[in-house]
Amino acid sequence: MRAVAPGALRSLTKLDVSLNALKSLPTEVAGLASLRILFSLGNQFEEVPPVLRGLPSLYMLSFKSNKLARIAEQALAPTVEWLILTDNRLTSLPRSIGQCTNLRKCMLTDNRLNHSYPYPYPYLYPYAYP
């Protein structure tokens, strides 16, 4: 298999790295300025890679069925509208998720979140609190 030339994937809009036992992403992912969708189903990630924060077009992010135990502050790109983190080991969400102001879908089923429902995160529901 040949190596991909630097910058050759600048126009890539969808990347599916599912079912590869990945634990990390290379720093070169930061150069995928047109990337809108990233699927990472069934890998071994323990945290959302911070390299994703700088992707200006990222719209849909899925780390379903990984081993996510935490999401670091500032790891999520603020452009994310669909966030799929189902079937992981998350116990909390970062406050910075409130910076994803266009977030329309946030799937968190089958985690270990230890907050009360339905409004455990006031920064996600700014109009639900006085």
KAHULIN-V173079 format. One record per residue. N is the residue number from 1. SS is DSSP state (A for helix, B for strand, O for the rest). D_FIRST is the distance of its C-alpha to the first C-alpha in Angstrom with 1 decimal. Layout:
n->(N;N)
ss->(SS;SS)
d_first->(D_FIRST;D_FIRST)
This chain:
n->(1;2;3;4;5;6;7;8;9;10;11;12;13;14;15;16;17;18;19;20;21;22;23;24;25;26;27;28;29;30;31;32;33;34;35;36;37;38;39;40;41;42;43;44;45;46;47;48;49;50;51;52;53;54;55;56;57;58;59;60;61;62;63;64;65;66;67;68;69;70;71;72;73;74;75;76;77;78;79;80;81;82;83;84;85;86;87;88;89;90;91;92;93;94;95;96;97;98;99;100;101;102;103;104;105;106;107;108;109;110;111;112;113;114;115;116;117;118;119;120;121;122;123;124;125;126;127;128;129;130)
ss->(O;O;O;O;O;O;O;O;O;O;O;O;O;B;B;B;O;O;O;O;O;O;O;O;O;O;A;A;A;A;A;O;O;O;O;O;B;B;B;O;O;O;O;O;O;O;B;O;O;A;A;A;A;A;O;O;O;O;O;B;B;B;O;O;O;O;O;O;O;B;O;O;O;O;O;O;O;O;O;O;O;B;B;B;O;O;O;O;O;O;O;O;O;O;A;A;A;A;A;O;O;O;O;O;B;B;B;O;O;O;O;O;O;O;O;O;O;O;O;O;O;O;O;O;O;O;O;O;O;O)
d_first->(0.0;3.8;6.7;9.3;12.5;15.5;17.7;15.4;16.0;19.7;20.9;19.1;22.0;20.7;18.2;18.2;16.7;19.2;19.2;16.6;19.2;18.5;21.4;20.6;18.8;17.5;20.2;18.1;19.0;22.4;21.3;20.7;24.3;24.2;22.9;25.7;24.4;22.5;22.4;21.8;23.5;23.8;22.0;23.7;24.8;28.3;28.8;27.7;25.4;27.7;25.0;25.7;29.2;28.4;26.7;29.4;28.6;27.7;29.9;28.6;27.3;26.9;26.5;28.1;28.3;26.9;29.1;30.4;33.6;34.1;33.3;34.0;36.3;34.6;31.2;31.5;31.2;34.7;33.3;32.3;34.4;32.9;32.2;31.3;31.7;33.1;32.9;32.5;34.8;36.2;39.8;40.3;38.9;38.8;41.6;39.2;38.2;41.3;39.6;37.5;40.5;38.9;37.8;38.8;37.2;36.7;35.9;36.8;37.9;37.6;37.5;40.1;41.7;45.1;46.9;49.4;48.6;48.9;48.8;47.6;45.9;48.4;45.8;44.0;47.4;49.4;52.1;52.7;54.5;57.7)
